[in-house]
Amino acid sequence: MTSLPPRDLLRRLFDAAVTAAQPAEALARFLPPPPKGRTIVVGAGKAAAEMAAALEGIWPGPLTGLVVTRYGHSAPTRFIEVVEAAHPVPDAAGQIAAQRLLDLAATAGPNDLILALVSGGGSALLALPPDGVSLPEIQALYRALLASGADIAQMNRVRKHVSRILGGRLAAAAPRTPMVSLVISDVPGDEPGVIASGPTVPDVSNRAEAQAILTAYGIDPGPALTDWLAAPAADTPAPDSPAFANKRVHVIASPLHSLRAAEAAATALGLPALVLGDAIEGEAREVAKVHAGIARSIRQHGLPVKPPCVILSGGETTVTVRAKGGRGGRNAEFALGLAHALNGLDGVYALAADTDGIDGTEDNAGAFVTPETLARARAATLSATDFLARNDSYSFFEALGDLLITGPTRTNVNDFRALLIV
């Protein structure tokens, strides 16, 4: 086994996962030949700027276009314009950029080619309210969805039906033009219609399903959105729409690909690695309890693998906000829930982090857990139970110096969790 300190080892596995998801590693294998006419680039997501920069380095002809990414996630480009906007709650910059993308797609002809660069985060970056609905009303809806505990597929099903660009509407704006979508997945199952709410792929859901989700989670969208969702115009383009006849989609990077890269890195360090899966969902603190149970079984019984070993998992958990004022995303909440469930179990170290480098709305990617986490917290008069109750995981790990801060990675294949059991 390697002599690396546990924290350094876990960080190395995270870095391997992120490196495997970098656009430059994946784009070239899926590019079509240049068209007779223009090559127009459109895109949105946390990886959109990095994808655009990588594309410029390998595309054999001229390019023009626009992509929108999260604030702080830009990358230098020469031909493709990069606009930054807010995430996870949209702002006016994203609304303006979304309209520009629609207008740009509408200029394309049958001899042109549209390359769509899509990655996680696009649902917020491309929030374009329908007629009669204001941006503040969309912002309030997004905040309510984020706090509700709904999973990503449910949230995006709603978002598609309250937008003029999501749910295939961007592709429908260029019905005569061939389009190739190059997609980096950040969702369980890698379904292109869920990633960034599928702006370039047909939608199999309908407005009634969106209404049912809002009802199930007790979300009142307000009168304007209620009226919109009751009208046929809220339905998105279906798979049989002729607009999709000349559209292709490739998932070029995914959570499983990154987990396999981390698995290979662990093996190279002399540690067997078990990948639990790339599509693990559920309440973050509850998923943490399951991971703690697996770690305990490994320590006590050598099942399902013998220590020393690494357990890896991905997917997207959820957080139901129970108290106002707490800070922290789903990865830090997972880490705090894990520390609480492990209760100081010897020989277990962990890292939970978002591969985009930003956990929720804070400046950290995630947080580390060690066997001493709770003891150190008690020495500092910090109650893990109290911090968990008020969804304040960021403050807990900040006080202990156990946040992982990487800055934006300019890619995004969702959550990364690694448990080292020795």
Salt bridges, closest charged atoms under 4 A:
ASP15 OD1 - ARG11 NE 2.87
GLU81 OE1 - ARG100 NH2 2.70
ASP112 OD2 - ARG38 NH2 3.17
ASP203 OD1 - LYS160 NZ 2.94
ASP203 OD2 - HIS161 NE2 3.30
ASP235 OD2 - ARG207 NH1 2.51
GLU263 OE1 - ARG260 NH1 2.96
GLU283 OE2 - ARG322 NH1 3.41
GLU286 OE2 - LYS289 NZ 3.38
GLU316 OE2 - ARG330 NH1 3.83
GLU333 OE2 - ARG285 NH2 2.82
ASP346 OD2 - ARG299 NH2 3.59
ASP354 OD2 - ARG330 NH2 3.30
ASP356 OD2 - LYS46 NZ 2.47
GLU362 OE1 - ARG327 NH2 2.91
ASP392 OD2 - ARG390 NE 3.62
ASP402 OD1 - ARG7 NH2 2.62
ASP402 OD2 - ARG376 NH1 2.81
ASP415 OD2 - ARG330 NE 2.81
ASP415 OD2 - ARG417 NH1 3.85
